[in-house]
Amino acid sequence: MNDLQAQAMIENLEAIKKLLVLQTLDAGHTQDQVATALGIGRSSVSKMFPGGVPKKK
């Protein structure tokens, strides 16, 4: 695997993580709960969505 392929894989994994976080938030869990489950700070969860977490329509 070359550097370009590795970078593409990392970007794909980050996108998957964001989708899973959104799904978890949509299920009613708080950002604090998500952060605890991931072993990161709440601010790291917030930084995943600089424009804010999308709201349900």
C-alpha positions as CSV (number, residue, x, y, z in Angstrom):
1,M,0.0,0.0,0.0
2,N,1.4,3.4,-0.9
3,D,0.9,6.7,0.9
4,L,-1.9,7.8,-1.4
5,Q,-3.9,4.6,-0.8
6,A,-3.2,4.9,3.0
7,Q,-4.5,8.4,3.0
8,A,-7.6,7.4,1.1
9,M,-8.3,4.7,3.6
10,I,-7.9,7.1,6.5
11,E,-10.3,9.5,5.0
12,N,-12.8,6.7,4.4
13,L,-12.5,5.6,8.0
14,E,-13.0,9.1,9.3
15,A,-16.2,9.4,7.2
16,I,-17.5,6.2,8.6
17,K,-16.8,7.3,12.1
18,K,-18.7,10.5,11.5
19,L,-21.7,8.6,10.2
20,L,-21.7,6.3,13.2
21,V,-21.5,9.3,15.5
22,L,-24.4,10.9,13.7
23,Q,-26.4,7.7,14.0
24,T,-25.6,7.5,17.7
25,L,-26.7,11.1,18.3
26,D,-29.8,10.6,16.2
27,A,-30.7,7.6,18.5
28,G,-30.8,10.1,21.4
29,H,-27.4,9.8,23.0
30,T,-25.6,13.0,24.0
31,Q,-22.2,14.2,22.7
32,D,-20.9,13.5,26.2
33,Q,-22.0,9.9,25.9
34,V,-20.5,9.5,22.5
35,A,-17.2,11.1,23.6
36,T,-17.0,8.7,26.6
37,A,-17.7,5.7,24.3
38,L,-14.9,6.8,22.0
39,G,-12.5,7.7,24.7
40,I,-12.2,11.3,23.6
41,G,-13.3,14.7,24.9
42,R,-16.7,16.2,24.1
43,S,-14.9,19.0,22.2
44,S,-13.5,16.4,19.8
45,V,-17.0,15.2,19.0
46,S,-18.0,18.9,18.4
47,K,-15.0,19.5,16.1
48,M,-16.1,16.6,13.9
49,F,-19.0,18.9,12.8
50,P,-17.7,22.5,12.5
51,G,-21.1,23.7,11.2
52,G,-22.9,22.0,14.1
53,V,-24.6,18.6,14.2
54,P,-27.2,18.4,11.4
55,K,-30.8,18.5,12.7
56,K,-33.5,16.1,11.7
57,K,-36.0,17.4,9.2
